[in-house]
Amino acid sequence: MIKKRWKPLFSHIIFNELKLMAINISPNQVITCEENKCVMKNLDKIKSVFANSIYNYNPDHLHVMISSNAWKEVHCKAIYKKTVYEKHEKQFQWKITHATVTLVKWKDKLRKYFSELHNIEKQSINLYRTHDGNTQGEFIRSDSMLERIMWGKFYRVDVSIIIEVQHE
């Protein structure tokens, strides 16, 4: 029904990839239609579902978010610090699956955007998560750590990283 209603928006998604979260209120309890006018009933139960959400709840506008649990869309801002005074910044999108979230594959992806990284061994490339784009944050040391960062609860994830090369 969703694919048909929102065609072509969801036409590329296989129906069993959709992740729908149930709210224990039947549709006829939420909306009452009388004389070409629909009225929403008290939404306290629905409000409690959104209470822990990062989104502001507005009872006048109820939105449903549909996401795939098979893939995510990553919007990445990467800053390569070549020297203390020289840095290069690139922004790109990456559609990931659980299988593609590895440090090796991410470093390969970064090499497409930063040609300076082509001749550097993967283990010499260090990635740090940053929240302000300048401060070197948490060192991303493992695939599981990367997966926790990338695999948030929403279909789109915004990630900012700093790339540094370890010179021996």
C-alpha positions as CSV (number, residue, x, y, z in Angstrom):
1,M,0.0,0.0,0.0
2,I,2.8,2.4,0.9
3,K,4.7,1.6,-2.3
4,K,1.6,2.1,-4.4
5,R,0.6,5.3,-2.7
6,W,4.0,7.0,-2.8
7,K,5.2,5.7,-6.2
8,P,7.9,6.2,-7.5
9,L,9.4,7.3,-4.2
10,F,9.6,3.7,-2.8
11,S,9.5,1.8,-6.1
12,H,13.2,0.8,-5.7
13,I,12.7,-0.7,-2.2
14,I,11.7,-4.3,-1.7
15,F,8.7,-4.5,0.6
16,N,10.4,-6.7,3.2
17,E,13.2,-4.1,3.5
18,L,10.8,-1.5,5.0
19,K,10.9,-1.2,8.7
20,L,7.6,0.0,10.1
21,M,7.1,0.7,13.8
22,A,3.7,0.0,15.2
23,I,1.8,2.3,17.5
24,N,-0.8,0.4,19.4
25,I,-3.7,2.6,18.3
26,S,-5.9,1.5,15.5
27,P,-6.5,4.1,12.8
28,N,-10.2,4.4,13.6
29,Q,-9.4,5.5,17.1
30,V,-7.1,8.3,16.0
31,I,-9.1,10.0,13.2
32,T,-12.9,10.5,13.0
33,C,-14.4,11.7,9.8
34,E,-17.7,13.5,9.8
35,E,-19.2,15.4,6.9
36,N,-16.1,15.7,4.8
37,K,-14.1,16.8,7.8
38,C,-11.6,14.7,9.6
39,V,-10.8,15.3,13.3
40,M,-7.9,13.8,15.2
41,K,-8.7,12.6,18.7
42,N,-6.5,13.0,21.7
43,L,-3.0,11.8,20.8
44,D,-1.5,11.4,24.2
45,K,-0.7,7.7,23.5
46,I,1.0,8.7,20.3
47,K,2.8,11.6,22.0
48,S,4.3,9.2,24.5
49,V,5.9,7.2,21.6
50,F,7.5,10.4,20.3
51,A,8.6,11.6,23.8
52,N,12.1,10.1,23.5
53,S,12.5,11.2,19.9
54,I,14.8,14.0,18.8
55,Y,11.9,15.5,16.8
56,N,9.5,18.1,18.3
57,Y,6.0,16.7,18.5
58,N,3.3,18.8,17.0
59,P,-0.2,17.4,17.4
60,D,-1.3,19.3,14.3
61,H,1.1,17.4,12.1
62,L,1.7,13.7,12.4
63,H,4.4,12.3,10.2
64,V,5.3,8.7,9.7
65,M,9.0,7.9,9.1
66,I,9.7,4.8,7.1
67,S,13.3,3.4,7.0
68,S,15.0,0.4,5.7
69,N,16.9,-1.8,8.1
70,A,18.9,-3.2,5.1
71,W,20.7,0.1,4.1
72,K,21.4,3.6,5.4
73,E,22.3,6.9,3.7
74,V,25.4,8.5,5.1
75,H,26.2,12.1,4.5
76,C,29.8,12.5,5.2
77,K,32.0,15.6,5.7
78,A,35.6,14.5,5.7
79,I,38.6,16.8,6.5
80,Y,42.1,15.5,5.5
81,K,44.7,17.3,7.6
82,K,47.8,17.0,5.5
83,T,49.8,19.3,7.7
84,V,49.0,21.6,10.7
85,Y,48.3,24.4,8.3
86,E,47.0,22.5,5.2
87,K,43.7,20.7,5.2
88,H,41.3,19.6,2.4
89,E,37.6,19.1,2.9
90,K,35.2,17.0,0.9
91,Q,31.5,16.2,1.3
92,F,29.9,13.1,-0.1
93,Q,27.0,10.6,0.3
94,W,27.4,6.9,0.8
95,K,24.7,4.3,0.8
96,I,25.8,1.6,3.2
97,T,24.7,-1.9,4.2
98,H,25.9,-3.9,7.2
99,A,28.4,-5.6,4.9
100,T,29.9,-2.4,3.7
101,V,30.5,-0.8,7.1
102,T,34.1,-1.7,7.6
103,L,37.2,0.5,8.1
104,V,38.9,-1.0,5.1
105,K,35.9,-0.2,2.8
106,W,35.5,3.3,4.3
107,K,39.2,4.1,3.7
108,D,38.8,2.8,0.1
109,K,35.8,5.2,-0.3
110,L,37.9,8.1,1.1
111,R,40.7,7.4,-1.3
112,K,38.2,8.2,-4.2
113,Y,37.9,11.7,-2.8
114,F,41.4,12.3,-1.5
115,S,44.1,11.3,-4.1
116,E,46.8,11.9,-1.6
117,L,45.7,8.8,0.3
118,H,46.3,6.4,-2.7
119,N,49.9,5.6,-1.8
120,I,49.4,5.3,1.9
121,E,48.8,2.0,3.6
122,K,45.4,1.6,5.1
123,Q,46.7,0.9,8.6
124,S,48.5,4.3,8.5
125,I,45.3,6.2,7.9
126,N,43.6,7.3,11.1
127,L,40.0,8.4,11.3
128,Y,38.5,10.5,14.1
129,R,34.9,11.4,14.5
130,T,34.4,15.1,15.1
131,H,31.3,17.1,16.0
132,D,32.5,20.6,15.1
133,G,34.7,19.9,12.1
134,N,37.9,21.2,13.8
135,T,38.5,19.3,17.1
136,Q,39.9,15.9,16.7
137,G,37.3,13.6,18.4
138,E,37.1,10.0,19.1
139,F,39.5,7.7,17.3
140,I,37.6,5.1,15.2
141,R,39.5,2.0,15.9
142,S,37.3,-0.9,14.9
143,D,34.6,-2.1,12.5
144,S,32.2,-2.4,15.4
145,M,32.8,1.1,16.5
146,L,32.3,2.4,13.0
147,E,29.0,0.4,12.7
148,R,27.7,2.0,16.0
149,I,28.4,5.4,14.5
150,M,26.9,4.7,11.1
151,W,24.0,2.5,12.0
152,G,21.9,5.0,14.0
153,K,18.2,4.6,14.3
154,F,17.3,6.8,11.3
155,Y,17.7,6.0,7.6
156,R,20.1,9.0,7.2
157,V,23.2,9.6,9.3
158,D,25.4,12.7,9.2
159,V,29.0,12.0,10.0
160,S,32.0,14.4,10.2
161,I,35.5,12.9,10.4
162,I,39.1,14.1,10.4
163,I,41.6,12.0,8.5
164,E,45.2,11.9,9.6
165,V,48.1,10.0,8.3
166,Q,50.4,8.3,10.8
167,H,54.0,8.9,9.7
168,E,56.7,6.6,11.0
